[in-house]
Amino acid sequence: MVFLVVILVLAVILTLALPFWRPPADDLLLGPEAARDQERLDLELEREILHGSLAELEVERIRNKLAADDYERLKATDERRLLQVLDKLEALATSAPSSTKAAAATPPATLHWAATLAVIFFVIAGGGAIHRYLFAFQQARVEAAARQMGANTPDPQQIMEMVARLEARLRDNPNDLEGQVMAGRSYLALERTDEARKAWAKVIELDPRHAEAHFHVGVLLLTTRTVNDPQLFQEALDHFAIAFVKLPQEPALLWYRGIAFVHLQRYGDADESWTAAYQNLQPGSDDANFVRQALEQLRAGTPPLF
């Protein structure tokens, strides 16, 4: 049995090594160039993990499934790390490789075996790197959750420092979509609505179908208005319509759509939107009861105005 296992392992190794017994390509990356390439791949993997985490947090916040303090704490942790990852990726992109292609002085057989060992090491190390990053990501979330019991809210000074770094980054690269999204979220958390509106508008300029940006722009149109202009409510509905394509069951989106419909005296549409919002909220929750009361007023012929 042991002999059979050894044979199977050797067969796998020889299969992996077979392509490298052919004449090596001129552009094979070795040494420092390979290390840089591996670091870039690892950073891109971590960036995608952090993007997924931030998107999950945003959905949980919109659905009111996450307390405000927990949301701000977890978001600040993920965004600080994401800024570090983006800085490292930018540094790797701007730094030109200092070395040229490997010299051909090494005997071909040695190069072939070196490439084979490199493949085996890459498979093992790559799997280990993915595991480490996934473990680190989950560990950070667990530690943040553990601090809920006695930890203070995020240090305002740290938040301000993070925002300052983000603003400096966007001054150098205003077309950084990820940075503008982070800026929009941060400004909303700090209640800096004018700056939040500009950041979300820039996100829409860079990505015209960005659901989160259209949702927040529509909400800002409603919550910061000074007059009840029908054109303003229609503009908000236009933004919500784009967000609705990707977020058709989000209670917050359905609620704000209903507000716009009420002001436009489209009471049937408002009833439909608020009913859907109510159905997607936790039964018996404060939010569900609030929406139910608004529906009762609407159906009684005295629609509430917000």
N, C-alpha and C positions, 0 to 999 in steps of 0.2 A: 504493500500500500504506500509506504514511504517512497519507494522507488518510483511508483507511478506518479505521485505528487511532484517529485523532483523533475520527472520528464515533462509533465505538463507545464511547470514553471519555466523550464528551459525553452519549451516550445513557444510560450508567450514572449519571452525575452528575444528569442531569435526572430520571431515575427515582427516585433517592434524594431529590431535592429536591421532587418533586411533592406529597407530603403537606403540605409546609410552605407551599405557595402558597394553602392554604385559610386561613380566619381562625384565628389562633393561639389555642390554649387558654389559659385564664386561669392555669393552674397550671404553665406552662412554667418549668423551672428554668434560670436564667441566672446568670452571675457567680459570686459566692462559694458560692451554694447548689449550683450544678452542680459546682464544684470539690470541695465536701465529699462530694457523692454519688459522684463518680468516685473519690475517695480511699477511701471506704468499700468500693466494689466491688473496687478493687485489693487492699485489705487482706483482704477475704473470699476472694479468689482465692488470695492467698498463704497464708491460714490453711488452705484445703483442700489446697494442695500440701504444707504442713508436716504435716498430719494423715496424708496418704498416705505421706509419708516415715517418720513414726514407726510407722505400722502395718506398713510393709515391714520396718523394722528389727526390730520385735518378732517378726514371723514368722521372719525369718532367725535371730534369737537362739534361738527355740524349736526350730528345725530344726538348730541347732548349725552353721549355715553362716557364722557371723560370730564372730570372736574376741572375747572379753570386753572387752579394752581398746578395740578398734575400735568395738564396740557402745556402750560408755559414752561414748566421745569423740563419735561421730556423734549419739547421742541428746541429749547435753548441748548440742551446737551447735543442733540443731533446737528443743529445748525453750526455750532462751534466746530464740531469735528468736520462737517462738510466744508466749511471755509478752509480748514487746514488741508484737506484732501485736494480741493481746487487749487490752492496755492502751490502745492507740490506738483500737481499735474501741469500747471502753467510753467513752473520752473523747468520741468523735464522737457516741455515743448520748446522752450526758448533756448535751451542749452544744446549747442551743436556737439555731436560726438567728437571726442578728441583723438580717437584712434582710427586707423584705417583698417582695411581688411587684413586678416591674419596672413602672415607670410607663409609661403609654400615650402618652407624648409623642412617641415615635419614629414616623415615618411607617410605615404598614403594610408597604409594599414593602421598606423597609430592614430591618424585622424579619424578613420572609420570607427575604431573602437572607442575613441574619445567621444565621438558623436553619439554612439550607442549608449554609453554610460550617461551622457548628458540627457538623453531622452528618458532613461529610467529615473534619473534624479529629478527631472522636470515633472514627471508624472507623480512621483512621491511628494516632492516639495509643493507642487501645485495643489494637490489634494489637501496637503497640510495647511497651505496658506488659506484656501477657501474655508477649511474648518476653523482656523484661528480667527478669521474675520467674522464668520457667522457666530462663533462663540463669543467674541468680544462684543459684537452688536447686542446679542441677547443678554450678556452679562451687564452691559451698561443699562439696559432697560430694567433688569432685575434690581440692580443697585439703586436706580432712581426710584423705583417703586418702593423699595425697602425704606428709603428716606422719607416716605410720605408720613410715617407715623410721628416723627419728631423733627423733621427738617423744616427750616424756614423757607419761605418762598424764594425764588431766584434773586440773587443779589442785583439790585437795580444798576449798580455800578458796572457789573459784568455785562449786563444786557446792553448798557450804553456803549461800552467798549466794543462789543461785538458789532453793534450797529455802526459805530464809527469806522471800524475796519471794513465793513461791508460798503459803506458809502465811499471810502477811498478806493476800493476795488472797482466800484461802478463808475467813478470819475475817470478811471483809466480805460474801462471797457463798458460803456453804457449798454452795449448790445448783449451783455451776459444775461441770458434768459433765466438761468437758475438764480443768479444774484438778484435779479429784479423780483422774482417770486418771493425770495427770502426777505427782501426789503419790504414788499407789500405786507407780508404777514407781520413783520416786526413793527412797522409803523401802525398797523391796526392795533396790535397789542399795547403800544404806547399811546394810543388814541391820537396819533398825529395824522388826522384824516386827510389833510391836503396832500401831504407827502405820500400817503398810502394810495390816494387816487392817481397821482402821477406815476407811481411805480406800477400799479395794475394797468394803467393805460399803456405804459411802455411794454408790458408783457403781451397785451393784445396786439400791439404793433408788431412784435416779434413773432407771436403765435396767434393768429386771428381766431382760432377755435379753442383757445385755452379756457376750459370750463370754469375753473376756480376764479380766474381773473374776471370773466364776465359776471359771475355771481357777485363778487365783491363790488364791482363797479355799479351794478344794479342796486345793491343794498345801499351803497354810499349815496346814490342819487336820491333814494327815498329817505334815508335817515338824516341827511344834511340839508335837505331842501328848505328854502325859506318861503316859497309860494307853492300853491297847488296848481301847477301848470300841467294841463293834459299832455302836452308834448313831452314833458319830463317823465310822466308815468309811462307813456308809450315807449320812450327811449329805454327806461328800465326794463320793460317787458321784452324789448328786442334783445337786451343782454341776457335776460333770464331764458329766453327761447334757445339761445346758443348753449347755455349751461345745461339746460334741460335734456339735451341730447345725450349727455354723459351722466347726468345726475337726475334721472326721471323720478326717483323715489325719495329724494332728500327732503325731509320735512321743512328745513329752514328755507330752501328754495321754493317749495310749494307755498309756504306761508307768505313770503314776500311777494310772490306772484299774485296771491289773493289780495294783498293790500293794494297793489297797483290796479287790479281789476275793479275793486270797490271804488276807487277814486275815479275810474273811467266809467262808473255805473254799469259795468258788465257783471251784474250780480250772479248770473248763472255760472259764468266762468269762475267767479270768486268762490261760489259754493263748491264747485267741482274740485278746485285747487285745495281749499281748506279741508274738504273731506278726505282727500288723498293724504294731506299732511297728518290729519288726525289718525288715519289708519296706519301710518308708518311710525307713529310715536308709541312709546311704552304705555299700555293702558293704565290709567290711574295716576300717571305722573303729573306734575304741576303743568308741564307744557301741554300735555294732552287735554287737561281740564281747561286750560286757557283757550286753546283752539276750539274746544267744544262750546264754550261760552260765546266765542265770537260767531260760531256757526248758528247758534240759537238766536243771537241778535239779528244776524243777517236774514234768517228765515222768518223772523218776526216782523221784518220790514223796517228795522232800525239798524242798518249796518254800521258797525263801529268804524271810526276813522282813526288811523294811526299816522 
